[in-house]
Amino acid sequence: STAAALLVPARPASADEASGTWTGDVELRGNYYWERSTRVIAPAVSTRLQAPNGLRVNAEYLVDAITSASQAAGVLEDVRFTEIRHEGTVGLGGEIDLGDAQLDLSGSFRVSREPDYLSIGGGLNAGLALNDRATTLRLGAYVIHDEIRQRFQAGTGTRPDFMGEGTSADAFEESFNALSLTAGIEQVLSPVVYFNVTYQYNYLNGFLANAYRRVAVADVLRPENHPGVRHRQSLTGRLAGHIRRTRTSVHVIYRAYWDSWDIAAITPELRVYQQLARYTHLRLRWRHYRQRRAFFYEPAYADDTPEDAYVTADPKMSTFHSHLAGFQLLLGMGFLEDTALDVFREATLDLNFEYIWNTNRFGNGVIAQVGLRIPF
């Protein structure tokens, strides 16, 4: 139904156990992000398969070209520098029928690699559906191990000195580990009203600074220094309702975040989904983000700052706020039915555009996406 389609994310059609039919979809997506000092272009392809016995398999590959102002280019002043990142994800899942309840179990594994960074992660998720699927309890755990290196002077590992002259060999090798735990509940309140709430806890340990960022302390540049442990928590709630008469769905979302570095943030968000025609839907989105600074962030440090003090010039650690507004246009290909392109009649094309107004040094930004999903 229209209400179901707008209240919850779409999923592939279920496989047919009687006929042995596999179902799934292939999705092609292009992602673009731009702000004052960074540009990201990221094409991605993913596929989801469901076996006749209910087993689900998914895989995704993404490559992005990140162009940013970075001292990794081999000079002290920020210049444009491009790195390529490759990321692959595989997942496996399935549902176990317990009679009056259904237990959904899934796992995933991810590898992300760029010239100076390797990230490996994996996780498990469980969902228990109760009350004829009106209530779902969810638990999840995810672990990450990251290895951080440096690249200077076109990848040679040579660091410029403070005056941009003379160089010295720099063997940089750091890592950090993270554990993420989530718990949530989803509740269908009526045929057209849905609610969920999710709590997440993250524990990070290791090198948590930027390998290239330098901080001016009394006009002398030194590497930024972050605490080696970070505890992060968030609580997110969503209330969604559908208005049958106008074929409109409204989602109200609120997220609160706090961590052991004294950063705290709130993120209210509003989404409106509107069916414009039989095969066309429009989503409008507005989001506000506001945070306070980390306890060790300063716009400038005095000359009596100890050598081992925590210091950072990261704009993400400052006090700032932002507004995001945008839209998504979703076009179904049902109009191709009984034509020469009938094979694509269940495909969907989506176009996304969002603009960010930001008060920190990153400045304003643009997010754009285009995606094509082809079920089979």
Secondary structure, DSSP 8 states (H G I E B T S, - for coil): -HHHHHHS-------BTTTTB-EEEEEEEEEEEEETTEEEEEEEEEEEEE-TTS-EEEEEEEEEEEEEEEGGGSSSS-EEEEEEEEEEEEEEEEEEE-SS-EEEEEEEEEEEEETTEEEEEEEEEEEEEETTTTEEEEEEEEEEEEEE----TTTT-EEE-TTS-SEEE----EEEEEEEEEEEEEEEEETTEEEEEEEEEEEEEE--S-SS-EEEETTEEEE-B--SEEEEEEEEEEEEEEETTTTEEEEEEEEEEEETTS-EEEEEEEEEEEEEETTEEEEEEEEEEEE---TT--SSB-TT--TTS-B---GGGSSEEEEEEEEEEEEE-GGGTTSTTGGGTT-EEEEEEEEEEE-STT--EEEEEEEEEEE-
